[in-house]
Amino acid sequence: MPSSESGGSQIGEAAVAGAMDGVADATAGADATLRGPRVAFQGEPGAFSEEGVLASFAAPEAVALPTWRSVFEAVHDGTADSGVVPIERSKGGSVREIYDLLFEFDEIRIAAEVTVPVHLALLALPGQTLDGIERVYSIAQALDQADEFLRSRPWQVMTSYNTAGAAKVIADKGEMGAAAVASARVAPLYGLDVLADDIQTGDANRTRFAVLTRDAIPDEWFAPATLAGPIKTTLVWAVRNVPGSLYRCLGCFAERKINLSRLESRPSRGVRWEYVFWADMDADPESPDCAAALSALLREAVMVRVAGVYHRSSVA
């Protein structure tokens, strides 16, 4: 079962190396290479998370699940070989629930990442027009990304659990006067029409997805572009509740000129008002400077975990 660590866990250098080896050692049985991976995502077919699956892998079997937790559970119990979840949105920032689940499911690692452009469309039943729409459904983030367009008309805006799910509900119910904000590729899946395309504000919207695994999977399963970027490392650690502890932890990297491209805190969930710190390190943990930084971090922090060693995605 997954464990929920608090700041009191201990880890030695051998354990850190073992965690990194578990991510990097892509050894799998010969039978695994004869089939494509079963890859779980949250939402309905056509969701942006499914686009993340298709961008990450060469020939995946995409499996739709209702929640992010169910994706983690499927990867943890082996029902799925991998899972793809959103971890950062260019406009909305980090998807904090994903970091909390990564901390809870401590056997799961980030094996890769991919960045997907977000292009939104307004979808409705055939025969509908913009003037006939009264209600618009989608997830809060998509509604926010299309806010400028949606404010151009007096529509009632309502949240849904998923972009493609909003479209599916309209199609299943035959709901007239309703539209969904989703990817245009969703329309033919559910027999809907595109009333307006590219309704997002600007062209820079992107979502970064993390590819999750518990066990090593063959490199052959990945799309070539997924393994093309430089190595990055995701870490989580907890500090002692004493003055200067976080400063000294960050100094482990600064002194060796190792860049942290991302740093944020999340509640430890084990002890009230205590936090863990997540960081993306632009370095390979096997390089001498990085290995030295991790050794120094182990001496200062009360818990350190390598959550993934993988190739940085190119910006689409």
C-alpha positions, 0 to 999 in steps of 0.5 A: 500500500502507499505510505504517507511520509512525514518529515521524520523519515530517514534516507541514506546515500545508498537509498538515494542511489537506489531510487535513482537506479530504479528510475534509470534502469529500463529493464523489462521482460521480452514479452513487454516489448511485444505489446504497447503500454497500458497508460492511464489518464484522468477524464474521458477520451479526447481529454488533454490528458489523453493528448499527453498519453499520445504525445508521450508514447509510441503506441499506447493503449490509453485507459480513461479513469475518473480521478487523478488518485485512480490513475496513481492507484492503477500504476501502483497496483499494476493495472496500468503500466504507466499513468500521465497526469498534468503537473503544471499549467503555463497559466495556472501554475502547479497542479498541487494535488499531483505533488501531494499524490506523488508524496503519498505514493512513494513507490511511483516515480516520474519517468518522463514529461511532455508538454502539450499545447492547449487549443480550446474550442466551443462545442455543441450539438449539431444545429446549434448556433452561438446565439442559441447557447445559454450555458457553457461547461468545462473545468475551471482552468479551461474556463479561465483560459477562455475567459475573454471569449466567454465574457463576450456573451451573456452565457452562464458558465458552469464547471465540470470534472473534465473538458471532454467529459463536459462534451460527453455529458452534453452529447449523452443528454442531448442538451440543447442550449449548452456548449462545452469548452474542450479540444476540437478533436473531441467533437467527432468523438461525441458527434458534436459541432465546433461553434468556435475554434481557438477561443483561448486567450493567446497562443502560449497556453501549455500543460506539462504532463508527468509520466508515472511508473512504478517499475521500469518500462522499455525505452521502446515504448516511448515516443522518440521525442520524449527521450530527446531532452537533457536530464532533469531530476525532481526531488522532495525534502523536509528540513529541520525546524531551525533557523537557516535550514532551508537556506543551507539546503538551497546552498547545497545546490548554489555552491555547486552552480546547479540550477533549480528550475522549480521550487515550491512547498507543500504541507507535509500532511504528517505534522501540522504547519510543517512543509516539504519542498519540491524542486526540479534540478537541471542536472543528472544526479550521477554527475559529480557536482550533483552527487556532491550536492545530494550528499550535502543535502542528506546531511542537512535535511531530515528526509530526501527522496528522488521522485524522478530522473528523466528527460526534460520536455521540449516546449511545443 
